[in-house]
């Protein structure tokens, strides 16, 4: 049996198995540029930094293609863009612990921004703003954490 990750002892199911939050993150591309949001200052994890659009799988979202449906829901909620029919491609997955201690499995997708869609900060408490970047520009931005730069590099290739 493997040694549990420090701090995760409290993150177990009733049966004693590890329990995780499942998060989905989407990098949207248009004309070789990628939309990154600036996380709201009130967010409990990674406030104020650049990120892809995303959020947690919710219990009422259980079913077929739950990760893709979560991605589409979060894009609609956070930036007001309907992703119905837009193909999403898997990029990578990873594990991290949030600033407030939640263990998270993060699944990253990429997709094309619909041609006539214009994003808006639909949930200002979650999305303080957004901008379009090339992967190289994002890497040099002081508000772009290394894990976002890595995921964006992988999405861009």
C-alpha positions in Angstrom: 0.0 0.0 0.0 1.4 3.5 -0.9 1.9 6.2 1.6 -0.8 8.8 1.5 0.1 12.3 0.4 0.5 14.6 3.4 -2.6 16.6 4.2 -5.0 14.2 2.5 -5.9 12.0 5.5 -9.1 14.0 5.9 -10.0 13.6 2.3 -11.4 10.1 2.4 -14.7 8.5 1.5 -16.7 6.8 4.2 -15.2 3.6 2.9 -11.7 5.0 3.5 -10.8 5.5 -0.2 -9.3 8.8 -1.4 -11.9 11.5 -2.3 -11.1 14.3 -4.8 -12.6 17.3 -6.4 -12.7 16.9 -10.1 -12.0 20.1 -12.0 -12.1 20.8 -15.7 -10.1 23.5 -17.4 -10.6 24.7 -21.1 -8.2 26.6 -23.2 -10.0 28.2 -26.1 -8.2 29.2 -29.3 -9.0 31.7 -32.0 -6.6 32.6 -34.8 -3.5 31.2 -33.0 -4.3 33.1 -29.8 -5.6 31.6 -26.5 -8.2 33.0 -24.2 -7.0 33.2 -20.6 -9.2 34.5 -17.8 -7.9 36.4 -14.7 -9.3 34.7 -11.7 -11.4 36.9 -9.4 -9.7 38.4 -6.4 -12.3 36.7 -4.1 -11.4 33.2 -5.3 -10.1 30.9 -2.5 -7.5 29.3 -4.8 -5.1 31.1 -7.1 -6.9 34.5 -6.9 -5.8 37.1 -9.5 -3.8 34.7 -11.7 -4.3 33.7 -15.3 -6.0 30.4 -16.0 -8.2 28.6 -18.5 -11.9 28.7 -18.2 -13.1 26.0 -15.9 -14.6 24.6 -12.7 -15.7 21.6 -10.7 -17.8 18.7 -11.8 -21.2 19.0 -10.0 -23.2 16.1 -8.6 -26.2 17.1 -10.9 -23.9 16.8 -13.9 -23.3 13.0 -13.4 -23.7 11.0 -16.6 -22.2 10.4 -19.9 -19.4 12.7 -21.0 -19.5 14.5 -17.6 -16.1 16.1 -18.2 -16.9 17.6 -21.6 -20.4 18.7 -20.3 -18.7 20.3 -17.3 -16.3 22.1 -19.6 -19.2 23.4 -21.8 -21.2 24.5 -18.7 -18.3 26.3 -17.2 -17.5 28.2 -20.4 -21.2 29.3 -20.6 -21.3 30.3 -17.0 -18.0 32.1 -16.8 -17.7 33.8 -20.2 -21.1 33.5 -21.7 -20.1 31.4 -24.7 -22.3 28.5 -26.0 -20.0 25.6 -26.8 -22.8 23.3 -28.1 -21.3 21.3 -30.9 -17.7 22.5 -30.4 -15.2 19.6 -30.3 -13.1 19.5 -27.2 -9.8 17.6 -27.3 -8.1 16.2 -24.2 -4.8 17.8 -23.3 -3.6 16.5 -20.0 -4.6 15.8 -16.4 -2.9 16.5 -13.1 -3.2 16.6 -9.4 -2.9 19.5 -7.0 -4.0 20.6 -3.6 -5.8 24.0 -3.5 -4.7 26.9 -1.3 -7.5 25.9 1.1 -6.6 22.2 1.2 -8.9 20.4 -1.3 -7.2 17.6 -3.3 -8.1 18.2 -7.0 -7.8 16.1 -10.1 -7.6 18.7 -13.0 -8.5 17.6 -16.5 -7.5 20.0 -19.3 -9.2 20.3 -22.7 -8.7 22.5 -25.7 -11.2 23.8 -28.2 -11.9 26.5 -30.8 -13.8 29.6 -29.8 -16.9 29.7 -31.9 -16.4 32.1 -34.8 -18.9 34.7 -33.8 -18.8 34.3 -30.0 -17.5 37.2 -27.9 -16.6 36.3 -24.4 -17.7 38.5 -21.4 -16.9 38.2 -17.7 -20.3 36.8 -16.9 -19.4 35.9 -13.3 -17.2 38.8 -12.2 -16.5 37.3 -8.7 -14.9 34.3 -10.6 -13.6 36.1 -13.7 -12.0 39.5 -13.1 -11.1 39.8 -16.8 -9.6 38.0 -19.8 -7.2 38.5 -22.6 -5.9 36.7 -25.7 -2.4 35.4 -25.7 0.0 33.3 -27.8 1.5 30.5 -25.7 4.8 32.4 -25.8 3.2 35.6 -24.6 1.4 33.8 -21.7 4.7 32.3 -20.5 6.3 35.7 -20.1 3.3 37.3 -18.3 3.9 37.8 -14.6 0.4 36.7 -13.8 0.7 33.3 -15.6 1.7 30.6 -13.2 4.0 27.9 -14.5 1.4 25.2 -14.4 -0.9 27.2 -16.7 2.0 28.0 -19.0 2.8 24.3 -19.2 -0.8 23.3 -19.9 -1.2 26.0 -22.5 2.1 24.9 -24.2 0.7 21.4 -24.4 -2.7 22.6 -25.7 -1.0 24.7 -28.4 0.9 21.7 -29.8 
